[in-house]
Amino acid sequence: MKRLNKSIFLSILVSIGLALSILESSIPLPITIPGARLGLSNMVVLITLIMFGFREGLVVSSLKSIVLMLITGSISSFIYSFSGAIISCIGMYVVYEYFSRVFSLIGVSIFGALFHNFAQVTIASFMMNNMRIYTYLPFLMITSIFTGYFVGLSSTFIIKNLKKVLIFY
């Protein structure tokens, strides 16, 4: 893929991830677990990892969190978002790269959601200097299975159709 086309496409992916992050903050979940989200913007990171590779996935994931902080002005949310995005991206890459014979993209996405929540709870425990926050983790992990499944299923469909459309891939 030509360098300019790749840069433009990655910029579009960051924009889509940003739009999905803003959109999902206004979608109420049927459960009342604070901090639980659908993780729609993680579709963009997973798609980038599969279509372009690890480095590009990290760039899209990082830029999405940074620009979201600039738009919302919330630095504390940025710390949680950025740490979760980076650890999730690394985790999804490792699972996809080394265990793709065992796990489909749905499994990779579920691991990404699990890593994301683990990173955020870890950051929260450090910031609040309270290890008891980890008692909240099992509830988030259960939620991660469902949201990760949805994100993985959607990403599988998008990647399959995106490969048909992109002639410069």
C-alpha positions as CSV (number, residue, x, y, z in Angstrom):
1,M,0.0,0.0,0.0
2,K,1.3,3.4,-0.8
3,R,2.4,5.4,2.1
4,L,0.0,8.3,1.6
5,N,-3.0,6.0,1.1
6,K,-2.1,4.1,4.3
7,S,-1.7,7.4,6.3
8,I,-5.1,8.6,5.0
9,F,-6.8,5.3,5.8
10,L,-5.2,5.2,9.3
11,S,-6.4,8.8,9.9
12,I,-9.9,7.8,8.9
13,L,-9.7,4.9,11.3
14,V,-8.7,7.2,14.2
15,S,-11.6,9.5,13.3
16,I,-14.1,6.6,13.3
17,G,-12.7,5.3,16.6
18,L,-13.1,8.8,18.1
19,A,-16.6,9.1,16.8
20,L,-17.5,5.7,18.2
21,S,-16.0,6.6,21.6
22,I,-18.1,9.8,21.7
23,L,-21.2,7.9,20.5
24,E,-20.9,5.1,23.0
25,S,-20.7,7.5,26.0
26,S,-24.3,8.4,25.2
27,I,-25.6,4.9,24.9
28,P,-27.0,3.6,28.2
29,L,-26.3,0.0,29.1
30,P,-28.9,-2.3,30.6
31,I,-26.6,-3.0,33.5
32,T,-25.6,-0.6,36.2
33,I,-21.9,-1.3,36.5
34,P,-20.0,2.0,36.6
35,G,-17.4,2.3,33.9
36,A,-18.8,-0.6,31.8
37,R,-19.0,0.3,28.1
38,L,-19.7,-1.4,24.9
39,G,-16.1,-0.8,23.6
40,L,-17.3,0.1,20.1
41,S,-14.1,2.0,19.4
42,N,-12.1,-1.2,20.1
43,M,-13.4,-2.5,16.7
44,V,-11.3,0.1,15.0
45,V,-8.2,-1.0,16.9
46,L,-8.8,-4.7,16.2
47,I,-9.4,-4.0,12.5
48,T,-6.2,-1.9,12.4
49,L,-4.2,-4.7,14.1
50,I,-5.5,-7.3,11.6
51,M,-5.3,-5.2,8.4
52,F,-2.1,-3.2,9.1
53,G,-0.2,-4.7,12.0
54,F,0.9,-4.0,15.6
55,R,2.6,-0.7,15.2
56,E,-0.3,0.9,13.3
57,G,-2.7,-0.6,15.9
58,L,-0.8,1.1,18.7
59,V,-0.7,4.4,16.8
60,V,-4.5,4.3,16.1
61,S,-5.2,3.3,19.7
62,S,-3.0,6.0,21.2
63,L,-4.2,8.8,18.9
64,K,-7.8,7.9,19.6
65,S,-7.3,8.3,23.3
66,I,-5.2,11.5,23.0
67,V,-7.6,13.2,20.7
68,L,-10.6,12.1,22.9
69,M,-8.9,13.7,25.9
70,L,-8.3,16.9,23.9
71,I,-12.0,17.0,23.0
72,T,-13.5,16.1,26.4
73,G,-10.8,17.8,28.5
74,S,-10.8,15.0,31.0
75,I,-7.3,14.1,32.0
76,S,-8.3,11.5,34.6
77,S,-10.4,9.7,32.0
78,F,-7.4,9.9,29.6
79,I,-5.2,8.0,32.0
80,Y,-7.7,5.2,32.3
81,S,-8.5,5.2,28.6
82,F,-4.8,5.4,27.4
83,S,-3.6,2.6,29.7
84,G,-6.5,0.4,28.8
85,A,-6.1,1.0,25.1
86,I,-2.3,0.3,25.1
87,I,-2.6,-2.9,27.2
88,S,-5.6,-4.1,25.2
89,C,-3.8,-3.5,21.9
90,I,-0.7,-5.4,23.1
91,G,-2.8,-8.2,24.5
92,M,-4.9,-8.6,21.3
93,Y,-1.8,-8.6,19.2
94,V,-0.1,-11.3,21.3
95,V,-3.3,-13.5,21.2
96,Y,-3.8,-12.9,17.5
97,E,-0.1,-13.5,16.6
98,Y,0.6,-16.5,18.7
99,F,-2.8,-18.1,19.4
100,S,-4.8,-17.5,16.2
101,R,-5.0,-21.2,15.6
102,V,-6.9,-21.5,18.9
103,F,-8.9,-18.2,19.1
104,S,-11.0,-16.6,16.4
105,L,-11.2,-12.8,16.2
106,I,-14.1,-13.0,18.7
107,G,-11.7,-14.6,21.1
108,V,-9.0,-12.1,20.4
109,S,-11.6,-9.3,21.0
110,I,-12.7,-10.9,24.3
111,F,-9.1,-11.0,25.5
112,G,-8.7,-7.4,24.5
113,A,-11.7,-6.4,26.6
114,L,-10.4,-8.4,29.5
115,F,-6.9,-6.8,29.3
116,H,-8.5,-3.3,28.9
117,N,-10.6,-3.7,32.1
118,F,-7.6,-5.2,34.0
119,A,-5.4,-2.3,33.0
120,Q,-8.0,0.3,34.1
121,V,-8.7,-1.4,37.4
122,T,-4.9,-1.6,38.0
123,I,-4.5,2.1,37.3
124,A,-7.4,3.0,39.5
125,S,-5.9,1.0,42.4
126,F,-2.6,2.8,42.0
127,M,-4.2,6.2,41.7
128,M,-6.4,5.6,44.8
129,N,-3.8,3.6,46.6
130,N,-6.4,1.0,47.4
131,M,-6.1,-2.7,46.4
132,R,-9.7,-3.4,47.3
133,I,-10.7,-2.0,43.9
134,Y,-9.8,-5.4,42.4
135,T,-13.0,-6.8,44.0
136,Y,-14.8,-4.9,41.3
137,L,-12.8,-6.6,38.5
138,P,-14.9,-9.9,38.3
139,F,-18.0,-7.9,37.4
140,L,-16.1,-6.0,34.7
141,M,-14.6,-9.3,33.4
142,I,-18.1,-10.8,33.0
143,T,-19.2,-7.7,31.1
144,S,-16.0,-8.0,29.0
145,I,-17.0,-11.4,27.7
146,F,-20.3,-10.1,26.2
147,T,-18.9,-6.8,24.9
148,G,-15.8,-8.5,23.5
149,Y,-18.0,-11.0,21.8
150,F,-20.0,-8.3,20.1
151,V,-16.9,-6.3,19.1
152,G,-15.2,-9.4,17.7
153,L,-18.3,-10.5,15.8
154,S,-18.7,-7.0,14.3
155,S,-14.9,-6.8,13.5
156,T,-15.0,-10.1,11.7
157,F,-17.8,-9.0,9.5
158,I,-16.1,-5.6,8.8
159,I,-12.7,-7.1,8.0
160,K,-14.2,-9.7,5.7
161,N,-16.0,-7.0,3.7
162,L,-13.2,-4.4,3.9
163,K,-10.7,-6.8,2.3
164,K,-13.0,-7.1,-0.7
165,V,-13.3,-3.3,-1.1
166,L,-9.7,-2.2,-0.6
167,I,-7.8,-2.5,-3.8
168,F,-4.7,-1.0,-2.3
169,Y,-4.5,-3.5,0.5
